[in-house]
Amino acid sequence: MNSSADISRIPVKNIFYMLAYAWDHPHEKRMIDVHGEDEKDIINLLSKVFISKVKSLIKKGFYREYQPYQEESGVIRGKVLFKESIERFSFKRGKMHIQHENLTYDIPHNQIIKAAMLRLSMYESLEKQYYDEIKRLLMYFQSVSRIHLHPKLFHQVTLHRNNQHYQFILNICQFISENVLLHEGAGSAAFNDFSRDHMKMARLFENFVKNFYKTEIVGSKARSETLDWGAVGNETHHLPLMHTDISLEIDDQKYIIDTKFYHHGLVEFKSKEIVRSGHLYQLYSYLENDRRIRNGRKSVGVLLYPRVNQSFYLDYEMQGFNIKVCSIDLAVNWRKVESRLLEII
């Protein structure tokens, strides 16, 4: 059997559903019909969602914040800037330099959205209908400053109860920032296909699975966990950290799930396919240390691989541990992806 995960064959909408879970906004997956036509790439699909979210934002009203503002004025309000007033002889004109706060839309949240729309409008493969929509929506951002879209900007944005509705749209903006790259001096942009980046896809797969279980299994707890080696010695800081990808607790049962985003989940050995030994040793080490920490209570171990158009499910009893080696076919209808993940547990 061929255990290759041909990522290019994953439907674009399935990638969107994975992103929705990974970003911890699973309810947003309803924006794309599971039985509808697929878009030609993830950027066009996200553009469709992005445009819809921007329209909702305009209808609801942009979030505003107080920002410091300096001006020379004949009306004293806020803080008087004596140094600037003296240096510029403001008093001769019957005015003073003052600093006060204005309630404004021109804040990082809205600046990022505008910058993302401008970046999308330069994307060479953007569908015309989306291009036209973006150009029309930009008119609502005329009072918002134009900035260069840069990953560092997203660390400057503060989200709280009053602006939490910005979270998902900013997730899309960050994705655009990282994956729609400008051609220097050409005034156009191209898609940097993140699905070819092993590290990005591995992180997406892990976060998707973790948040899927946390969302879809009521009462469950899913998190990454650091396990203690139980080592004794003077320099234990030299030991590597033992992190689980996913520690899932459902009632009294615990699962340790290791997600492995490999193009080949199984490896060929003497004309047959076998489980990767390194992955099995790693999972077994997690299970043994977890048993020690939990005073003999055993967890179920799961190695989970993505796969396209073919699946495998191996179930073993090893040294008293139940260990499953499974794949999930990401190319099938999303309802089947959901069912498969729930079957594994």
N, C-alpha and C positions, 0 to 999 in steps of 0.2 A: 504493500500500500504506500501511497505517496503522502507524506505528512507535511508537505510544503504549505506555508501560509502565503499565498500570492496576494499581497495587500492591495495591489492595484485593482483587484476584482471585488473588493468590498464596496457595496453600494454607497454612494455619497451620503444618502440620508441615514444610513447606519452609522457612519462616522459622526454625523450631527447628533444622533441619539447618544452616542458614546460621550461626546463633548458635553451634552446637556447634563448627563450624570456626573462626569468628571468635575464639572464646574459647580456641582451641587445645586443644580436647578432642573431636576428631572421633569417637573411639570411643564417646562418649556418645550418638551418634545412633542406636545400636542400641536405645535405650530406647523409641523410637517406631517402630512397624511401618510401613514405607513403604507397605504396601498396606491399612493399617487405616483406620478412620473418622477424619475430621478433627474436632478440637475446635472450639467456637464462636469462640474467640479465643485468642491466644497466651498470655494469663494463665492460662486454664484448662489449656492444655496444659503450661505450665511448672509449674503447681500439681501436676499429675499426676506429673511428673518429680521435682519438689521433694519431695513426700511420699515417694516411693520412696527418694530419697537420704537423707532424714532417718531413715527406718526402718533403712536400712543403717548409718547413723551410730550409732543407738541400739544396734543389734546388735553393732557393733564396739566401742562404748564411746566416750564423748565424750573429746576431747582435753583434757588438763589442763595447767596451768602453775602455777609458784610465783608467788604474789602477796604483796606486803607487807601485813602485818596488825598492827594495834595493839590492845593490850588491857591492862587492869589485872589482874594475876595474882599469886598467892602462889607460883607456880613460876617461877623465873628461867630463861628461855631466850631465845636471840637477843640482841638489843641492848637494854640498859637505858636508858630515857629518863629521865634524872635530873631534867631541868627540869620535865617534866610530873608526875613523881612528887612533887616538892617542892611545886609549885603546888597540887596536889590532895590533899596530905597522905596519900598512899597508904601511907606507912610506918606511920602510926597504925593502919591496918587490917591491918598485916602483909603488905602487898602492894607491888608496884612496877609502874609502867607499862613495858611492854616492846614491842619491835617484832620480829617474826619473819616467816618466810615460810610460807604455807600452800599446799599443793598443792590446787588448786580447779578446778572446772568453770566457775566464774563469771568467765569471761574474754571479751574482745571477740568472738572467733570464735563462741562459743555464744550470746552476747547478741544478735548480729546475726541469727542464725538464728531465735531466739525472736521478735525484733522483726519479722522478715519474715513469720513465720507469723501474728502478730497483725494485721499490715497486710493480709495476704491474707484473713483471716477477716472483714474489714470490706468486702471488695470486693463491690459490689452484684450483680454478675453471676456470682459464683462458684457452680459447681454444688454442690448440697447434699451429694453424696457426698464432695467434697473438703473442704467446710466441716466436716463431721462428723469426717473423718479428722484434720484439723488440730487441732480441739478435743481430740481424744483424744491426739494426740502432744504437745500442750502440757503434759500432765501430767508428762511426763518432764523438763520444763524448770523445775520448781518451784524448784529451788535456783539457778537462773540469773536474774540481775537483769533487770528490764524496763527497756529504754532506748528513746529516740526514734530511729527509723531515719533516718539522715542520711547523705548521700553521703560526708562527710568521715570517717566511721567506717572506711571501707574502707582508708584510708591508714594506719590504726593497727594493722592486722592483719599479722603477720609469718608467712610460710609457709616451711616448710623440709621436709626429708625426713620428719620424724615426723608432720607434719600436712598433707602435700600433698594428701591425699584430701579436704580441705576446699575446695580451689580451685574446683571446678565448682559446688558448692552455694553458695559465696559469690558466684560470678558471677551465679547466679540471684537471690540476695538483692539484689545491686546493681541488677539489672534491675528488680526489684520496687520498690526504693527510688526509682528514677528514673521509673517509669511507672505505678505504682499510687498515685494521689494522694488524700490525705485531704480530705474536705469539712470545712471548719473548723466545729467545734462540732456536727456532725451525727452523728458516730460511724459514718460510712460512708466508703467510698473508691470512686473511679472510675478507669477505665483511660485514661491519657493516650496515645492511639494513636501510638506512636513512628513508625509507617510513614508518617505524614503529615509527619514532620520530615525534610526533605531532607538535612540534614547528617548526622543519625544513620544514615539509610538508606545514604547514600553511604559512610560509614565502615564500616558493616556489610558492604556489598557488596565493598568493597576488601579488608577483612581476611579475609572468607570466601574470595574467589578466591585470595588470596596463600597462605593456610594450606591450601587445598584442593590446590594444586599441590605445595606443600612436602610434604604428607602422601601424596598419591596417586601421585606420580611418584618412584620410588625413586632415590635418589642426587642428586636435584635440590636446588638452593639457591634459596630465594625470600625476597626482602627488599625493603624500601624503600631507595633509594640517592640520595645527593646527588652530582650531577654538577657538575664545575667548568666555568665559562664559558670559561676560558682567557683572561680579560681582563687587559689591562695598563693600569695607571693609578694615580693617587695615592689615589683614593677608591673602590676596588672594593667597599667594604662597602655602597655604595648599591645595588648590583645585587641583584635578588631571588634567593633560593636556588632551585636547580633540582632538585626532588625527583621521582623516579619513584614512581609508586604501587607498582609491582611490577617488580623486576629478577629475572628467572628464568633460572637457568643449568642446562642439561641437557647433560651431557657437555661438548662443545666449543661448543655453540650457546647463544647468549644471546638472551632475549626481553625487550623493554621493553613492559610492558603498562600502559595507562592505562585505569582503570575509570571510566566516566562514568555516574553514576546520574541519568539524565535521563528525564523522562516521554516525551520524543520524541528518539530517537537520531538520526534524520535530520530535516532541516528542508525545508519545501516552498519551491520556487523555480520559478516559471514552470510550474506544474502538474506538477512532478515533485519527487521527494524526493532531496536531496543530502546529502553528508556535511558536518557542521559545520566550516567552514573553520578556526575558532580551535582546535578540537581537533586537526585535522590538522597545523596549523603547530606546535603545541606538541609533538606526538609527533615530528615531523620534526626539531625543534630538539634533542630528547633524543637522537635517533639520530645526528645529526651530531656532537654534542659527545662522545657515547660512542665514536664511531669515532675521533675525534682522541685521546681518552684511551687507547684500546686500539690505537694505532698502525695504524689502517686496518682493523681487524677490524670487520665489520658485524654488528649485531644485527637481529633481526626485530622490527618494531613492530606492536603490536596495540591497537586501540581497541575496548573491550568495553563493551557497553550491556546493561542488563536490558530484557526485553521480555515481554509477555504475549500468548500465543495466536498469535504470528507471529514469524518469525525472518528475519534477513538475514545474508549472508556475502559480503563483498566482498574480493577479493584483488588487490592491485596491485603492480607493480614501479615504484618512483619513485626516480630518481637512483641506481639501484643498490641501493636498499633494498626488501626485501619488507615491504609494509605490509598488514595485514589490518584490516578494519572489520567487526566481528561483533556479533551480539546473542545473548543467551541467554534462552530462554523459561523463566521461573521458575514458570510455572503448570502445567507438565507434571509427570508422575510423576518423583520424585527420581532414579531410575535414569537417566532421559533427560537430566536436568540434568547429572549426572556424565559421561555419555557425550559430551555436547555440549562440555563444558569440555575434555575430553581430545582431542576432534577438532580443536579450534582450534589446539592446539600441534603 
